[in-house]
Amino acid sequence: MAKAKRHQGASKRIGVTGAGRLTRGRQHGGHLKVKKRPKRRRSLRARVAVHPADEERLRRLLPGR
């Protein structure tokens, strides 16, 4: 049987906490930062938990994590 491979795109974007929860980055934080307020930019830096509705689908992309 072939070795299970992780989806590389998902692997680069989704992290796993020590407790096993999935985390993701916030959207809208990549560019055009000059017009965003500093408080908003700080909040976009933070990692947030993946919604439970999406978690099962993402776990299938990341076997062994």
N, C-alpha and C positions, 0 to 999 in steps of 0.2 A: 504494500500500500504506500502511496506517495506521502511524503511529509506535508503536513498542513502548513501553508504559507499565510502570513499575515498580509492584509491589504496595506500596501506601503503608504498610500495616501492617507488612509485612516490612522495608520500607526504614527505618522508625523504630526497629526493634528489632535489626537485624542491621548490623554494621559490617564494613568491609573494611580489612585491614591494607595496608601498603605492598607486601608480598610477594604480595598477592592472596588471603590466607586470610580466611575469614569468622569474625567474632567475635560473641558474644552475651553478654548479662548473665546473672547467676546468679538462680535462682528463690529465693523465700522472703525476699527482701531489701526488699520494698516497705513493709511495715507491721509492727506488733507488735514493734518493735525493743527495747522495754524489757526483755523477758524473755530476749532473746538476749545471749549473752556478747560482750564487745567483740572478742575474737579472731574469733569467727564473723561479726560484723558487718563487720569489715575484709575478711574473705575474700569476703563476699557483694558487696562493692563492686567487686571485680576483674572484668575481662572475660575470658572463656575462649573457646577455639577451638570452633567448631561441629564436631560429630562427623562423620567422613567419610561415614557412612551417610546423613546428612541434607543433606550439602553440595550434591549434584546437584539435589535438589528445591528447595532455597532459591535456587540460582543461576538456576533457571528463573523465579523470582518477581522476580529483580533483573537484568533484561537491561542490559547495558552497564556492569556493575560488576565 
